């Protein structure tokens, strides 16, 4: 019989409030707890399972079975909103645009010299569409035939410069292009940290990135060049940007090796440009951090330009003020970090070095005084070390395993009961 003594034993008011009983059904754990209190035994929760939100990243390799990595989504509002964007991408069947965006992992077939050649090929595509948009002093003197520059860009609907491929007749000339000498077969010496194969140092890469920024414009307001260009020329411009950043990463990894430090592998999941972007909320900004942790998934920088930490890291004096854009947008795009976890002391030193750089320039200090800098990245999920693919493996073994799967197939939202 339910009476006042029962209510007192459960610390509930009697009679029970009408609203609570009429509109909110009891949870399973509340029912079990009430039964246990009545019987004098501790609540039994062994069979009660809690749903966990997950993101499954699948990597592929021609010579191995797919590698599914499961990430536990954090219990923060921004992480839940990111997961919602991932579900939107799934419903709309938007695929991964760049499946090869893995950086710093073992068994990478690319070298600085081969990536430098890709930079020159992308620049040749841009210059054949509109002569001189990429300055000649950044390209040099190597003669490469137009068919080599456009390797991989021809469509099934027609030859280069012909009908159906998005270019007007005669825009792509059938003659050699002037490019720099590239010794593709010669790898970068581990001790060579001043330049990247093909003669690119950080200063030259900063100049090339400024060219990209001017030709691309922002996502909200594209530059005239990008707005009028056919699809494959737009794609060449996007590829130019990716090749620049890959060379920068190779440069930093070479510097770390020269100092005897371990590599900092990462991968970026970037979906097709039709995926939506939404603004970050003010409450989301508190989650920005420069302390990177092994196996953590972060929001990707889905903005054209550079954020302040990247500007400092690249020592970039070429980037125009209009192209310095702290991250205030988010999408389903994400970046997974697989380098050594950073300590609090290392993070503090990194921030101290950054603010010394920021204060050193009076104009820069005045411009950013009192503004949200959005330094670092926002974590949204962590690698589940209990998932079958990585269970029992060390951090080094996980990196080695990922290095044997150099293709990003998909990322999906899942929900599992444990």
Secondary structure as UniProt FT lines:
FT   HELIX           4..9
FT   TURN            10..11
FT   HELIX           18..23
FT   HELIX           28..39
FT   TURN            46..47
FT   STRAND          51..61
FT   TURN            62..63
FT   STRAND          64..73
FT   HELIX           77..91
FT   TURN            92..93
FT   TURN            99..100
FT   STRAND          102..103
FT   TURN            106..107
FT   HELIX           112..129
FT   TURN            131..132
FT   HELIX           136..138
FT   STRAND          142..145
FT   HELIX           146..149
FT   TURN            150..153
FT   TURN            156..157
FT   TURN            160..161
FT   TURN            163..164
FT   TURN            169..170
FT   STRAND          176..179
FT   TURN            184..185
FT   TURN            190..191
FT   TURN            197..199
FT   HELIX           202..216
FT   HELIX           224..228
FT   HELIX           231..258
FT   TURN            259..260
FT   STRAND          266..269
FT   TURN            273..274
FT   STRAND          278..279
FT   HELIX           282..287
FT   STRAND          288..289
FT   TURN            294..295
FT   STRAND          296..299
FT   HELIX           308..313
FT   TURN            314..315
FT   HELIX           321..323
FT   STRAND          329..330
FT   STRAND          334..337
FT   HELIX           344..360
FT   HELIX           362..368
FT   TURN            369..370
FT   STRAND          377..383
FT   TURN            385..386
FT   TURN            388..392
FT   HELIX           395..403
FT   STRAND          407..417
//
